Amino acid sequence: MISLKFCVKNCNLKEGVNVKIARQTKIRQLISERIVETQDELANLLTEDGFEVTQATISRDIRDLKLTKITTSDGRQKYIVLQNKVINLNEKYIRVLQDGFVDMDRAMNTIVIKTLAGMANAVAAAIDAIEFDEVIGSIAGDDTIFCVVRTEKDAVSMMEKLSKIINNHFKNI
């Protein structure tokens, strides 16, 4: 697989759509993997990866990607992608999650969700319908769901989101 850095410097991408897509993909990766507090910091990280950017380019990318800043637990600011789909939290899916859920635990990037007997398929379908970005896929039995997410960090985030939904605090997801 060719690295993005290699491709930007060596694949003869013309300034335009291809470079914009590659740059915005890199921005999403950077803000998901680390705390990026400022446009200058983001520009420096992109430059290190071979992208030629200006402050105006960064501003447009932030607007296009719908990035926003949040305050972290240690008081720092960081960019995140604003989820404009406000997680498709239809009442039916919320009710299925709340009614069927019993417990959950994780092992690395796999979340094991225990449900009432016969409810695992319905709960897994509700999780799929909500379209969590972290979820790669899930397998449901009678009362157990194996939900595979991208990373261990995503597993923790996903469990927090599920807990909020189950405890009726889903407006803060």
C-alpha positions as CSV (number, residue, x, y, z in Angstrom):
1,M,0.0,0.0,0.0
2,I,1.3,3.5,-0.9
3,S,1.4,5.9,2.0
4,L,-0.4,9.1,1.7
5,K,2.8,11.1,2.3
6,F,4.5,9.2,-0.6
7,C,1.5,9.7,-2.9
8,V,1.2,13.4,-2.2
9,K,4.9,13.9,-3.0
10,N,5.3,11.4,-5.8
11,C,2.0,10.5,-7.5
12,N,1.7,13.6,-9.7
13,L,-1.5,14.6,-8.1
14,K,-2.6,18.0,-9.5
15,E,-3.9,20.6,-7.1
16,G,-7.6,20.0,-7.1
17,V,-10.0,17.2,-6.1
18,N,-7.5,14.4,-5.6
19,V,-5.2,16.5,-3.4
20,K,-8.2,18.0,-1.5
21,I,-9.6,14.5,-0.8
22,A,-6.2,13.2,0.3
23,R,-5.6,16.3,2.5
24,Q,-9.1,16.1,4.1
25,T,-8.7,12.4,4.7
26,K,-5.4,13.2,6.4
27,I,-7.0,15.9,8.5
28,R,-9.7,13.4,9.8
29,Q,-6.9,10.9,10.6
30,L,-4.9,13.6,12.5
31,I,-7.7,14.9,14.6
32,S,-8.9,11.3,15.4
33,E,-5.4,10.2,16.5
34,R,-4.2,13.3,18.5
35,I,-5.2,16.5,20.1
36,V,-5.0,19.3,17.5
37,E,-5.7,22.6,19.2
38,T,-5.1,25.2,16.5
39,Q,-5.1,25.8,12.7
40,D,-1.4,26.5,12.9
41,E,-0.8,23.1,14.5
42,L,-2.9,21.4,11.9
43,A,-1.1,23.2,9.1
44,N,2.3,22.1,10.5
45,L,1.2,18.5,10.8
46,L,0.0,18.5,7.2
47,T,3.2,20.1,6.0
48,E,5.2,17.4,7.8
49,D,3.1,14.9,5.7
50,G,4.0,16.6,2.4
51,F,0.9,18.8,1.9
52,E,1.3,22.4,0.9
53,V,-1.3,24.4,2.8
54,T,-2.2,28.0,3.6
55,Q,-4.3,29.3,6.5
56,A,-7.1,29.9,4.0
57,T,-7.0,26.2,2.8
58,I,-7.1,25.0,6.4
59,S,-10.1,27.3,7.1
60,R,-12.0,25.9,4.1
61,D,-11.2,22.3,5.0
62,I,-12.4,22.9,8.6
63,R,-15.7,24.3,7.2
64,D,-16.0,21.5,4.6
65,L,-15.4,18.8,7.1
66,K,-17.7,20.4,9.7
67,L,-15.0,20.4,12.3
68,T,-15.6,22.0,15.7
69,K,-13.6,22.4,18.9
70,I,-14.5,20.8,22.2
71,T,-12.8,21.1,25.6
72,T,-11.0,17.9,26.7
73,S,-11.1,16.7,30.3
74,D,-7.8,18.4,31.0
75,G,-9.1,21.8,29.7
76,R,-7.4,21.8,26.4
77,Q,-9.2,22.4,23.1
78,K,-9.3,20.0,20.2
79,Y,-10.9,19.6,16.8
80,I,-13.5,16.9,16.2
81,V,-15.8,16.2,13.3
82,L,-19.3,17.6,14.0
83,Q,-21.7,14.7,13.4
84,N,-24.4,16.5,11.5
85,K,-26.5,13.3,11.2
86,V,-27.0,13.7,15.0
87,I,-26.8,9.9,15.1
88,N,-30.0,8.6,13.6
89,L,-31.6,8.1,17.0
90,N,-35.1,7.1,16.1
91,E,-37.3,6.4,19.1
92,K,-37.7,2.8,17.9
93,Y,-34.0,2.1,18.0
94,I,-33.6,3.7,21.4
95,R,-36.4,1.7,22.8
96,V,-34.9,-1.6,21.4
97,L,-31.5,-0.7,22.9
98,Q,-33.0,0.2,26.2
99,D,-35.4,-2.8,26.4
100,G,-33.0,-5.5,25.2
101,F,-29.7,-4.4,26.8
102,V,-28.4,-6.2,29.9
103,D,-24.6,-5.6,30.1
104,M,-21.5,-5.0,28.0
105,D,-17.8,-5.5,28.3
106,R,-14.9,-5.2,25.9
107,A,-11.7,-7.0,24.9
108,M,-9.4,-4.8,22.9
109,N,-11.5,-3.6,19.9
110,T,-14.4,-6.0,20.4
111,I,-17.4,-5.1,22.5
112,V,-19.5,-8.0,23.9
113,I,-23.1,-6.9,24.5
114,K,-25.4,-9.1,26.6
115,T,-29.1,-8.9,25.9
116,L,-32.3,-10.4,27.1
117,A,-32.9,-13.9,25.5
118,G,-33.9,-13.6,21.9
119,M,-33.1,-9.8,21.7
120,A,-29.5,-9.9,20.3
121,N,-30.6,-9.6,16.7
122,A,-32.9,-6.7,17.3
123,V,-30.3,-4.8,19.4
124,A,-27.6,-5.5,16.7
125,A,-30.0,-4.2,14.0
126,A,-30.6,-1.1,16.1
127,I,-26.8,-0.5,16.4
128,D,-26.5,-0.9,12.7
129,A,-29.3,1.4,12.0
130,I,-27.8,4.1,14.1
131,E,-24.7,4.0,12.0
132,F,-22.0,4.5,14.6
133,D,-18.8,5.5,12.8
134,E,-16.7,3.3,15.1
135,V,-18.5,0.0,14.2
136,I,-17.0,-2.2,11.6
137,G,-19.6,-5.0,12.0
138,S,-21.4,-7.2,14.5
139,I,-22.5,-10.7,14.9
140,A,-25.6,-11.6,17.0
141,G,-26.6,-14.8,18.6
142,D,-29.6,-15.3,20.9
143,D,-28.5,-13.1,23.8
144,T,-25.0,-12.0,22.9
145,I,-23.6,-9.6,20.3
146,F,-19.9,-9.3,19.2
147,C,-19.4,-5.8,18.0
148,V,-16.1,-5.1,16.3
149,V,-14.9,-1.5,16.3
150,R,-11.8,0.0,14.7
151,T,-9.6,0.6,17.7
152,E,-9.5,0.1,21.4
153,K,-10.0,3.8,21.8
154,D,-13.1,3.5,19.6
155,A,-14.4,0.6,21.8
156,V,-14.3,2.9,24.9
157,S,-16.0,5.7,23.0
158,M,-18.7,3.3,21.6
159,M,-19.4,1.9,25.1
160,E,-19.8,5.5,26.4
161,K,-22.2,6.3,23.6
162,L,-24.2,3.1,24.2
163,S,-24.3,3.9,28.0
164,K,-25.7,7.4,27.2
165,I,-28.4,6.0,25.0
166,I,-29.4,3.3,27.4
167,N,-29.5,5.8,30.3
168,N,-31.5,8.4,28.3
169,H,-28.5,10.9,28.0
170,F,-28.3,10.5,24.2
171,K,-28.6,14.2,23.5
172,N,-25.0,14.6,24.6
173,I,-23.5,12.0,22.2
